């Protein structure tokens, strides 16, 4: 008999609980390893514009990558809520240019939508499967934003967040998954 596949909502609750159980030291140590691996991804190295996210709670902390990219003159974008989707907004300083938005996530104070090319999106999730599908908080905001956009997508997660779960047609796939112990190239 095959084991039951966990539901998306059950997996969300499990991942939230596991992430909350991490110590600040674990988050910083594992995040530093993930950021180092992220910076080795060829597409990341060659990017002229990168959309990051503002880490919340015990999400992978990519703030060092954000600050380094700004310092190198790369166009740095952070998503901002606009209705039921997210829009990319360029920032020039971090964290000074950030405020808490309507989705309880950090977003740029300036809400001017960036309409240029986005080379890379670094995307968090509660879980990812090995096919590159992302399990978010359930609102579909990232899926709607990514649909129809030609952006190289890098999912960042802790190794324990790589899990099998049922993906749906609207779940946007990542091109690369980066954890503290490995980089999984899908393209």
PyMOL CGO cylinders between C-alpha atoms (Angstrom):
from pymol import cmd
from pymol.cgo import CYLINDER

trace = [
    CYLINDER, 0.00, 0.00, 0.00, 1.35, 3.43, -0.97, 0.3, 1, 1, 1, 1, 1, 1,
    CYLINDER, 1.35, 3.43, -0.97, 1.74, 6.01, 1.82, 0.3, 1, 1, 1, 1, 1, 1,
    CYLINDER, 1.74, 6.01, 1.82, -0.77, 8.83, 1.65, 0.3, 1, 1, 1, 1, 1, 1,
    CYLINDER, -0.77, 8.83, 1.65, 0.56, 11.98, 0.06, 0.3, 1, 1, 1, 1, 1, 1,
    CYLINDER, 0.56, 11.98, 0.06, 0.18, 14.90, 2.43, 0.3, 1, 1, 1, 1, 1, 1,
    CYLINDER, 0.18, 14.90, 2.43, -2.27, 17.62, 1.46, 0.3, 1, 1, 1, 1, 1, 1,
    CYLINDER, -2.27, 17.62, 1.46, -0.96, 21.06, 0.59, 0.3, 1, 1, 1, 1, 1, 1,
    CYLINDER, -0.96, 21.06, 0.59, -2.60, 22.59, 3.68, 0.3, 1, 1, 1, 1, 1, 1,
    CYLINDER, -2.60, 22.59, 3.68, -1.20, 19.85, 5.94, 0.3, 1, 1, 1, 1, 1, 1,
    CYLINDER, -1.20, 19.85, 5.94, 2.26, 20.40, 4.48, 0.3, 1, 1, 1, 1, 1, 1,
    CYLINDER, 2.26, 20.40, 4.48, 1.95, 24.18, 4.92, 0.3, 1, 1, 1, 1, 1, 1,
    CYLINDER, 1.95, 24.18, 4.92, 1.19, 23.73, 8.62, 0.3, 1, 1, 1, 1, 1, 1,
    CYLINDER, 1.19, 23.73, 8.62, 4.04, 21.25, 9.05, 0.3, 1, 1, 1, 1, 1, 1,
    CYLINDER, 4.04, 21.25, 9.05, 6.57, 23.52, 7.31, 0.3, 1, 1, 1, 1, 1, 1,
    CYLINDER, 6.57, 23.52, 7.31, 5.48, 26.59, 9.30, 0.3, 1, 1, 1, 1, 1, 1,
    CYLINDER, 5.48, 26.59, 9.30, 5.93, 24.59, 12.52, 0.3, 1, 1, 1, 1, 1, 1,
    CYLINDER, 5.93, 24.59, 12.52, 9.37, 23.27, 11.46, 0.3, 1, 1, 1, 1, 1, 1,
    CYLINDER, 9.37, 23.27, 11.46, 10.56, 26.70, 10.39, 0.3, 1, 1, 1, 1, 1, 1,
    CYLINDER, 10.56, 26.70, 10.39, 9.36, 28.30, 13.63, 0.3, 1, 1, 1, 1, 1, 1,
    CYLINDER, 9.36, 28.30, 13.63, 11.34, 25.68, 15.56, 0.3, 1, 1, 1, 1, 1, 1,
    CYLINDER, 11.34, 25.68, 15.56, 14.62, 26.85, 13.99, 0.3, 1, 1, 1, 1, 1, 1,
    CYLINDER, 14.62, 26.85, 13.99, 16.92, 28.93, 16.18, 0.3, 1, 1, 1, 1, 1, 1,
    CYLINDER, 16.92, 28.93, 16.18, 18.19, 32.29, 14.97, 0.3, 1, 1, 1, 1, 1, 1,
    CYLINDER, 18.19, 32.29, 14.97, 21.65, 30.75, 14.78, 0.3, 1, 1, 1, 1, 1, 1,
    CYLINDER, 21.65, 30.75, 14.78, 20.36, 27.92, 12.55, 0.3, 1, 1, 1, 1, 1, 1,
    CYLINDER, 20.36, 27.92, 12.55, 18.63, 30.42, 10.25, 0.3, 1, 1, 1, 1, 1, 1,
    CYLINDER, 18.63, 30.42, 10.25, 21.76, 32.56, 9.87, 0.3, 1, 1, 1, 1, 1, 1,
    CYLINDER, 21.76, 32.56, 9.87, 24.14, 29.59, 9.39, 0.3, 1, 1, 1, 1, 1, 1,
    CYLINDER, 24.14, 29.59, 9.39, 21.97, 27.81, 6.83, 0.3, 1, 1, 1, 1, 1, 1,
    CYLINDER, 21.97, 27.81, 6.83, 21.04, 31.09, 5.09, 0.3, 1, 1, 1, 1, 1, 1,
    CYLINDER, 21.04, 31.09, 5.09, 24.73, 31.95, 4.65, 0.3, 1, 1, 1, 1, 1, 1,
    CYLINDER, 24.73, 31.95, 4.65, 25.32, 28.57, 2.98, 0.3, 1, 1, 1, 1, 1, 1,
    CYLINDER, 25.32, 28.57, 2.98, 22.28, 29.08, 0.72, 0.3, 1, 1, 1, 1, 1, 1,
    CYLINDER, 22.28, 29.08, 0.72, 23.37, 32.60, -0.27, 0.3, 1, 1, 1, 1, 1, 1,
    CYLINDER, 23.37, 32.60, -0.27, 26.87, 31.30, -1.10, 0.3, 1, 1, 1, 1, 1, 1,
    CYLINDER, 26.87, 31.30, -1.10, 25.36, 28.61, -3.35, 0.3, 1, 1, 1, 1, 1, 1,
    CYLINDER, 25.36, 28.61, -3.35, 22.94, 31.13, -4.88, 0.3, 1, 1, 1, 1, 1, 1,
    CYLINDER, 22.94, 31.13, -4.88, 25.84, 33.39, -5.84, 0.3, 1, 1, 1, 1, 1, 1,
    CYLINDER, 25.84, 33.39, -5.84, 27.46, 30.45, -7.67, 0.3, 1, 1, 1, 1, 1, 1,
    CYLINDER, 27.46, 30.45, -7.67, 24.48, 29.89, -10.00, 0.3, 1, 1, 1, 1, 1, 1,
    CYLINDER, 24.48, 29.89, -10.00, 25.66, 30.98, -13.48, 0.3, 1, 1, 1, 1, 1, 1,
    CYLINDER, 25.66, 30.98, -13.48, 22.47, 32.86, -14.33, 0.3, 1, 1, 1, 1, 1, 1,
    CYLINDER, 22.47, 32.86, -14.33, 22.68, 34.76, -11.04, 0.3, 1, 1, 1, 1, 1, 1,
    CYLINDER, 22.68, 34.76, -11.04, 26.30, 35.77, -11.67, 0.3, 1, 1, 1, 1, 1, 1,
    CYLINDER, 26.30, 35.77, -11.67, 25.38, 37.17, -15.11, 0.3, 1, 1, 1, 1, 1, 1,
    CYLINDER, 25.38, 37.17, -15.11, 22.15, 38.93, -14.04, 0.3, 1, 1, 1, 1, 1, 1,
    CYLINDER, 22.15, 38.93, -14.04, 21.71, 42.66, -14.53, 0.3, 1, 1, 1, 1, 1, 1,
    CYLINDER, 21.71, 42.66, -14.53, 18.37, 42.74, -12.68, 0.3, 1, 1, 1, 1, 1, 1,
    CYLINDER, 18.37, 42.74, -12.68, 17.30, 40.53, -9.77, 0.3, 1, 1, 1, 1, 1, 1,
    CYLINDER, 17.30, 40.53, -9.77, 14.03, 40.37, -7.91, 0.3, 1, 1, 1, 1, 1, 1,
    CYLINDER, 14.03, 40.37, -7.91, 14.54, 39.35, -4.30, 0.3, 1, 1, 1, 1, 1, 1,
    CYLINDER, 14.54, 39.35, -4.30, 12.10, 39.20, -1.36, 0.3, 1, 1, 1, 1, 1, 1,
    CYLINDER, 12.10, 39.20, -1.36, 12.24, 40.63, 2.14, 0.3, 1, 1, 1, 1, 1, 1,
    CYLINDER, 12.24, 40.63, 2.14, 12.72, 37.66, 4.50, 0.3, 1, 1, 1, 1, 1, 1,
    CYLINDER, 12.72, 37.66, 4.50, 9.97, 37.19, 7.06, 0.3, 1, 1, 1, 1, 1, 1,
    CYLINDER, 9.97, 37.19, 7.06, 10.22, 35.14, 10.23, 0.3, 1, 1, 1, 1, 1, 1,
    CYLINDER, 10.22, 35.14, 10.23, 12.59, 32.23, 9.69, 0.3, 1, 1, 1, 1, 1, 1,
    CYLINDER, 12.59, 32.23, 9.69, 12.55, 32.36, 5.87, 0.3, 1, 1, 1, 1, 1, 1,
    CYLINDER, 12.55, 32.36, 5.87, 15.94, 32.00, 4.21, 0.3, 1, 1, 1, 1, 1, 1,
    CYLINDER, 15.94, 32.00, 4.21, 17.67, 35.28, 5.01, 0.3, 1, 1, 1, 1, 1, 1,
    CYLINDER, 17.67, 35.28, 5.01, 19.00, 36.69, 1.73, 0.3, 1, 1, 1, 1, 1, 1,
    CYLINDER, 19.00, 36.69, 1.73, 19.61, 40.23, 2.98, 0.3, 1, 1, 1, 1, 1, 1,
    CYLINDER, 19.61, 40.23, 2.98, 23.38, 39.97, 2.38, 0.3, 1, 1, 1, 1, 1, 1,
    CYLINDER, 23.38, 39.97, 2.38, 22.70, 39.15, -1.30, 0.3, 1, 1, 1, 1, 1, 1,
    CYLINDER, 22.70, 39.15, -1.30, 20.31, 42.11, -1.61, 0.3, 1, 1, 1, 1, 1, 1,
    CYLINDER, 20.31, 42.11, -1.61, 22.87, 44.52, -0.14, 0.3, 1, 1, 1, 1, 1, 1,
    CYLINDER, 22.87, 44.52, -0.14, 25.70, 43.13, -2.27, 0.3, 1, 1, 1, 1, 1, 1,
    CYLINDER, 25.70, 43.13, -2.27, 23.64, 43.40, -5.47, 0.3, 1, 1, 1, 1, 1, 1,
    CYLINDER, 23.64, 43.40, -5.47, 22.74, 47.02, -4.70, 0.3, 1, 1, 1, 1, 1, 1,
    CYLINDER, 22.74, 47.02, -4.70, 26.41, 47.73, -4.03, 0.3, 1, 1, 1, 1, 1, 1,
    CYLINDER, 26.41, 47.73, -4.03, 27.38, 46.20, -7.39, 0.3, 1, 1, 1, 1, 1, 1,
    CYLINDER, 27.38, 46.20, -7.39, 24.92, 48.43, -9.28, 0.3, 1, 1, 1, 1, 1, 1,
    CYLINDER, 24.92, 48.43, -9.28, 22.55, 45.59, -10.20, 0.3, 1, 1, 1, 1, 1, 1,
    CYLINDER, 22.55, 45.59, -10.20, 18.90, 46.59, -10.57, 0.3, 1, 1, 1, 1, 1, 1,
    CYLINDER, 18.90, 46.59, -10.57, 17.34, 45.19, -7.40, 0.3, 1, 1, 1, 1, 1, 1,
    CYLINDER, 17.34, 45.19, -7.40, 13.62, 44.61, -7.23, 0.3, 1, 1, 1, 1, 1, 1,
    CYLINDER, 13.62, 44.61, -7.23, 11.33, 43.66, -4.36, 0.3, 1, 1, 1, 1, 1, 1,
    CYLINDER, 11.33, 43.66, -4.36, 7.71, 42.56, -4.90, 0.3, 1, 1, 1, 1, 1, 1,
    CYLINDER, 7.71, 42.56, -4.90, 4.90, 44.77, -3.63, 0.3, 1, 1, 1, 1, 1, 1,
    CYLINDER, 4.90, 44.77, -3.63, 1.25, 43.78, -3.25, 0.3, 1, 1, 1, 1, 1, 1,
    CYLINDER, 1.25, 43.78, -3.25, -1.18, 45.17, -5.82, 0.3, 1, 1, 1, 1, 1, 1,
    CYLINDER, -1.18, 45.17, -5.82, -4.62, 43.67, -5.49, 0.3, 1, 1, 1, 1, 1, 1,
    CYLINDER, -4.62, 43.67, -5.49, -4.35, 39.89, -5.76, 0.3, 1, 1, 1, 1, 1, 1,
    CYLINDER, -4.35, 39.89, -5.76, -0.91, 39.85, -7.34, 0.3, 1, 1, 1, 1, 1, 1,
    CYLINDER, -0.91, 39.85, -7.34, 2.59, 41.17, -6.76, 0.3, 1, 1, 1, 1, 1, 1,
    CYLINDER, 2.59, 41.17, -6.76, 4.40, 43.78, -8.82, 0.3, 1, 1, 1, 1, 1, 1,
    CYLINDER, 4.40, 43.78, -8.82, 8.17, 44.28, -9.06, 0.3, 1, 1, 1, 1, 1, 1,
    CYLINDER, 8.17, 44.28, -9.06, 9.46, 47.56, -7.63, 0.3, 1, 1, 1, 1, 1, 1,
    CYLINDER, 9.46, 47.56, -7.63, 13.06, 48.79, -7.91, 0.3, 1, 1, 1, 1, 1, 1,
    CYLINDER, 13.06, 48.79, -7.91, 14.90, 49.81, -4.74, 0.3, 1, 1, 1, 1, 1, 1,
    CYLINDER, 14.90, 49.81, -4.74, 18.17, 51.68, -4.28, 0.3, 1, 1, 1, 1, 1, 1,
    CYLINDER, 18.17, 51.68, -4.28, 18.70, 51.09, -0.57, 0.3, 1, 1, 1, 1, 1, 1,
    CYLINDER, 18.70, 51.09, -0.57, 18.00, 48.29, 1.85, 0.3, 1, 1, 1, 1, 1, 1,
    CYLINDER, 18.00, 48.29, 1.85, 16.46, 48.07, 4.39, 0.3, 1, 1, 1, 1, 1, 1,
    CYLINDER, 16.46, 48.07, 4.39, 15.75, 51.83, 4.50, 0.3, 1, 1, 1, 1, 1, 1,
    CYLINDER, 15.75, 51.83, 4.50, 13.44, 51.69, 1.47, 0.3, 1, 1, 1, 1, 1, 1,
    CYLINDER, 13.44, 51.69, 1.47, 11.22, 48.94, 2.94, 0.3, 1, 1, 1, 1, 1, 1,
    CYLINDER, 11.22, 48.94, 2.94, 7.98, 49.02, 4.92, 0.3, 1, 1, 1, 1, 1, 1,
    CYLINDER, 7.98, 49.02, 4.92, 5.43, 46.40, 6.01, 0.3, 1, 1, 1, 1, 1, 1,
    CYLINDER, 5.43, 46.40, 6.01, 2.83, 45.95, 3.28, 0.3, 1, 1, 1, 1, 1, 1,
    CYLINDER, 2.83, 45.95, 3.28, -0.80, 44.73, 3.27, 0.3, 1, 1, 1, 1, 1, 1,
    CYLINDER, -0.80, 44.73, 3.27, 0.25, 41.06, 3.04, 0.3, 1, 1, 1, 1, 1, 1,
    CYLINDER, 0.25, 41.06, 3.04, 2.32, 41.48, 6.25, 0.3, 1, 1, 1, 1, 1, 1,
    CYLINDER, 2.32, 41.48, 6.25, 5.51, 41.20, 4.21, 0.3, 1, 1, 1, 1, 1, 1,
    CYLINDER, 5.51, 41.20, 4.21, 8.21, 43.77, 3.67, 0.3, 1, 1, 1, 1, 1, 1,
    CYLINDER, 8.21, 43.77, 3.67, 7.82, 45.72, 0.46, 0.3, 1, 1, 1, 1, 1, 1,
    CYLINDER, 7.82, 45.72, 0.46, 9.18, 48.94, -1.04, 0.3, 1, 1, 1, 1, 1, 1,
    CYLINDER, 9.18, 48.94, -1.04, 7.80, 52.24, 0.26, 0.3, 1, 1, 1, 1, 1, 1,
    CYLINDER, 7.80, 52.24, 0.26, 7.74, 53.50, -3.35, 0.3, 1, 1, 1, 1, 1, 1,
    CYLINDER, 7.74, 53.50, -3.35, 5.13, 51.50, -5.28, 0.3, 1, 1, 1, 1, 1, 1,
    CYLINDER, 5.13, 51.50, -5.28, 6.21, 52.43, -8.82, 0.3, 1, 1, 1, 1, 1, 1,
    CYLINDER, 6.21, 52.43, -8.82, 6.02, 49.25, -10.90, 0.3, 1, 1, 1, 1, 1, 1,
    CYLINDER, 6.02, 49.25, -10.90, 9.26, 48.31, -12.67, 0.3, 1, 1, 1, 1, 1, 1,
    CYLINDER, 9.26, 48.31, -12.67, 8.52, 47.54, -16.32, 0.3, 1, 1, 1, 1, 1, 1,
    CYLINDER, 8.52, 47.54, -16.32, 12.00, 46.57, -17.54, 0.3, 1, 1, 1, 1, 1, 1,
    CYLINDER, 12.00, 46.57, -17.54, 13.50, 43.12, -17.98, 0.3, 1, 1, 1, 1, 1, 1,
    CYLINDER, 13.50, 43.12, -17.98, 13.86, 40.96, -14.87, 0.3, 1, 1, 1, 1, 1, 1,
    CYLINDER, 13.86, 40.96, -14.87, 16.68, 38.46, -15.36, 0.3, 1, 1, 1, 1, 1, 1,
    CYLINDER, 16.68, 38.46, -15.36, 16.31, 36.50, -12.12, 0.3, 1, 1, 1, 1, 1, 1,
    CYLINDER, 16.31, 36.50, -12.12, 13.71, 36.07, -9.39, 0.3, 1, 1, 1, 1, 1, 1,
    CYLINDER, 13.71, 36.07, -9.39, 14.86, 34.64, -6.05, 0.3, 1, 1, 1, 1, 1, 1,
    CYLINDER, 14.86, 34.64, -6.05, 11.74, 33.18, -4.52, 0.3, 1, 1, 1, 1, 1, 1,
    CYLINDER, 11.74, 33.18, -4.52, 10.94, 31.81, -1.05, 0.3, 1, 1, 1, 1, 1, 1,
    CYLINDER, 10.94, 31.81, -1.05, 8.43, 29.08, -0.30, 0.3, 1, 1, 1, 1, 1, 1,
    CYLINDER, 8.43, 29.08, -0.30, 7.14, 26.89, 2.47, 0.3, 1, 1, 1, 1, 1, 1,
    CYLINDER, 7.14, 26.89, 2.47, 8.16, 23.83, 0.44, 0.3, 1, 1, 1, 1, 1, 1,
    CYLINDER, 8.16, 23.83, 0.44, 9.39, 22.86, -3.02, 0.3, 1, 1, 1, 1, 1, 1,
    CYLINDER, 9.39, 22.86, -3.02, 9.18, 19.51, -4.76, 0.3, 1, 1, 1, 1, 1, 1,
    CYLINDER, 9.18, 19.51, -4.76, 11.98, 18.10, -6.88, 0.3, 1, 1, 1, 1, 1, 1,
    CYLINDER, 11.98, 18.10, -6.88, 10.09, 19.07, -10.04, 0.3, 1, 1, 1, 1, 1, 1,
    CYLINDER, 10.09, 19.07, -10.04, 10.62, 22.68, -8.98, 0.3, 1, 1, 1, 1, 1, 1,
    CYLINDER, 10.62, 22.68, -8.98, 7.04, 23.37, -7.94, 0.3, 1, 1, 1, 1, 1, 1,
    CYLINDER, 7.04, 23.37, -7.94, 6.60, 25.77, -5.04, 0.3, 1, 1, 1, 1, 1, 1,
    CYLINDER, 6.60, 25.77, -5.04, 4.22, 25.60, -2.13, 0.3, 1, 1, 1, 1, 1, 1,
    CYLINDER, 4.22, 25.60, -2.13, 3.55, 29.10, -0.82, 0.3, 1, 1, 1, 1, 1, 1,
    CYLINDER, 3.55, 29.10, -0.82, 1.14, 30.42, 1.75, 0.3, 1, 1, 1, 1, 1, 1,
    CYLINDER, 1.14, 30.42, 1.75, -1.86, 29.64, -0.45, 0.3, 1, 1, 1, 1, 1, 1,
    CYLINDER, -1.86, 29.64, -0.45, -2.72, 33.06, -1.87, 0.3, 1, 1, 1, 1, 1, 1,
    CYLINDER, -2.72, 33.06, -1.87, -1.25, 32.43, -5.34, 0.3, 1, 1, 1, 1, 1, 1,
    CYLINDER, -1.25, 32.43, -5.34, 0.43, 35.86, -5.41, 0.3, 1, 1, 1, 1, 1, 1,
    CYLINDER, 0.43, 35.86, -5.41, 3.79, 34.68, -6.76, 0.3, 1, 1, 1, 1, 1, 1,
    CYLINDER, 3.79, 34.68, -6.76, 2.10, 32.30, -9.25, 0.3, 1, 1, 1, 1, 1, 1,
    CYLINDER, 2.10, 32.30, -9.25, 0.03, 35.16, -10.70, 0.3, 1, 1, 1, 1, 1, 1,
    CYLINDER, 0.03, 35.16, -10.70, 3.03, 37.48, -10.86, 0.3, 1, 1, 1, 1, 1, 1,
    CYLINDER, 3.03, 37.48, -10.86, 5.26, 34.90, -12.61, 0.3, 1, 1, 1, 1, 1, 1,
    CYLINDER, 5.26, 34.90, -12.61, 2.67, 33.67, -15.12, 0.3, 1, 1, 1, 1, 1, 1,
    CYLINDER, 2.67, 33.67, -15.12, 3.62, 34.72, -18.64, 0.3, 1, 1, 1, 1, 1, 1,
    CYLINDER, 3.62, 34.72, -18.64, 6.92, 36.34, -17.58, 0.3, 1, 1, 1, 1, 1, 1,
    CYLINDER, 6.92, 36.34, -17.58, 10.22, 35.07, -18.95, 0.3, 1, 1, 1, 1, 1, 1,
    CYLINDER, 10.22, 35.07, -18.95, 12.19, 35.22, -15.69, 0.3, 1, 1, 1, 1, 1, 1,
    CYLINDER, 12.19, 35.22, -15.69, 14.80, 32.70, -14.55, 0.3, 1, 1, 1, 1, 1, 1,
    CYLINDER, 14.80, 32.70, -14.55, 13.39, 31.46, -11.23, 0.3, 1, 1, 1, 1, 1, 1,
    CYLINDER, 13.39, 31.46, -11.23, 15.52, 30.37, -8.29, 0.3, 1, 1, 1, 1, 1, 1,
    CYLINDER, 15.52, 30.37, -8.29, 13.73, 28.86, -5.31, 0.3, 1, 1, 1, 1, 1, 1,
    CYLINDER, 13.73, 28.86, -5.31, 15.61, 29.09, -2.02, 0.3, 1, 1, 1, 1, 1, 1,
    CYLINDER, 15.61, 29.09, -2.02, 14.79, 26.81, 0.89, 0.3, 1, 1, 1, 1, 1, 1,
    CYLINDER, 14.79, 26.81, 0.89, 16.20, 24.78, 3.73, 0.3, 1, 1, 1, 1, 1, 1,
    CYLINDER, 16.20, 24.78, 3.73, 16.85, 21.15, 2.86, 0.3, 1, 1, 1, 1, 1, 1,
    CYLINDER, 16.85, 21.15, 2.86, 13.93, 20.00, 5.06, 0.3, 1, 1, 1, 1, 1, 1,
    CYLINDER, 13.93, 20.00, 5.06, 11.59, 22.05, 2.85, 0.3, 1, 1, 1, 1, 1, 1,
    CYLINDER, 11.59, 22.05, 2.85, 12.19, 19.78, -0.18, 0.3, 1, 1, 1, 1, 1, 1,
    CYLINDER, 12.19, 19.78, -0.18, 9.12, 17.56, -0.06, 0.3, 1, 1, 1, 1, 1, 1,
    CYLINDER, 9.12, 17.56, -0.06, 6.79, 15.79, -2.42, 0.3, 1, 1, 1, 1, 1, 1,
    CYLINDER, 6.79, 15.79, -2.42, 3.30, 17.24, -2.72, 0.3, 1, 1, 1, 1, 1, 1,
    CYLINDER, 3.30, 17.24, -2.72, 0.62, 17.40, -5.40, 0.3, 1, 1, 1, 1, 1, 1,
    CYLINDER, 0.62, 17.40, -5.40, 1.32, 20.26, -7.79, 0.3, 1, 1, 1, 1, 1, 1,
    CYLINDER, 1.32, 20.26, -7.79, -1.43, 22.00, -9.71, 0.3, 1, 1, 1, 1, 1, 1,
    CYLINDER, -1.43, 22.00, -9.71, -1.34, 23.44, -13.22, 0.3, 1, 1, 1, 1, 1, 1,
    CYLINDER, -1.34, 23.44, -13.22, -1.13, 27.05, -11.95, 0.3, 1, 1, 1, 1, 1, 1,
    CYLINDER, -1.13, 27.05, -11.95, 1.89, 26.30, -9.69, 0.3, 1, 1, 1, 1, 1, 1,
    CYLINDER, 1.89, 26.30, -9.69, 4.76, 28.07, -11.42, 0.3, 1, 1, 1, 1, 1, 1,
    CYLINDER, 4.76, 28.07, -11.42, 7.96, 25.96, -11.62, 0.3, 1, 1, 1, 1, 1, 1,
    CYLINDER, 7.96, 25.96, -11.62, 11.40, 27.08, -10.51, 0.3, 1, 1, 1, 1, 1, 1,
    CYLINDER, 11.40, 27.08, -10.51, 14.41, 26.64, -12.81, 0.3, 1, 1, 1, 1, 1, 1,
    CYLINDER, 14.41, 26.64, -12.81, 16.82, 26.03, -9.92, 0.3, 1, 1, 1, 1, 1, 1,
    CYLINDER, 16.82, 26.03, -9.92, 16.38, 25.07, -6.28, 0.3, 1, 1, 1, 1, 1, 1,
    CYLINDER, 16.38, 25.07, -6.28, 19.08, 26.08, -3.79, 0.3, 1, 1, 1, 1, 1, 1,
    CYLINDER, 19.08, 26.08, -3.79, 19.37, 24.68, -0.26, 0.3, 1, 1, 1, 1, 1, 1,
    CYLINDER, 19.37, 24.68, -0.26, 22.19, 24.72, 2.26, 0.3, 1, 1, 1, 1, 1, 1,
    CYLINDER, 22.19, 24.72, 2.26, 23.44, 21.37, 0.96, 0.3, 1, 1, 1, 1, 1, 1,
    CYLINDER, 23.44, 21.37, 0.96, 22.76, 21.32, -2.78, 0.3, 1, 1, 1, 1, 1, 1,
    CYLINDER, 22.76, 21.32, -2.78, 21.81, 23.15, -5.95, 0.3, 1, 1, 1, 1, 1, 1,
    CYLINDER, 21.81, 23.15, -5.95, 19.27, 21.39, -8.14, 0.3, 1, 1, 1, 1, 1, 1,
    CYLINDER, 19.27, 21.39, -8.14, 19.32, 22.61, -11.74, 0.3, 1, 1, 1, 1, 1, 1,
    CYLINDER, 19.32, 22.61, -11.74, 16.13, 21.95, -13.66, 0.3, 1, 1, 1, 1, 1, 1,
    CYLINDER, 16.13, 21.95, -13.66, 17.12, 23.72, -16.92, 0.3, 1, 1, 1, 1, 1, 1,
]
cmd.load_cgo(trace, "trace")
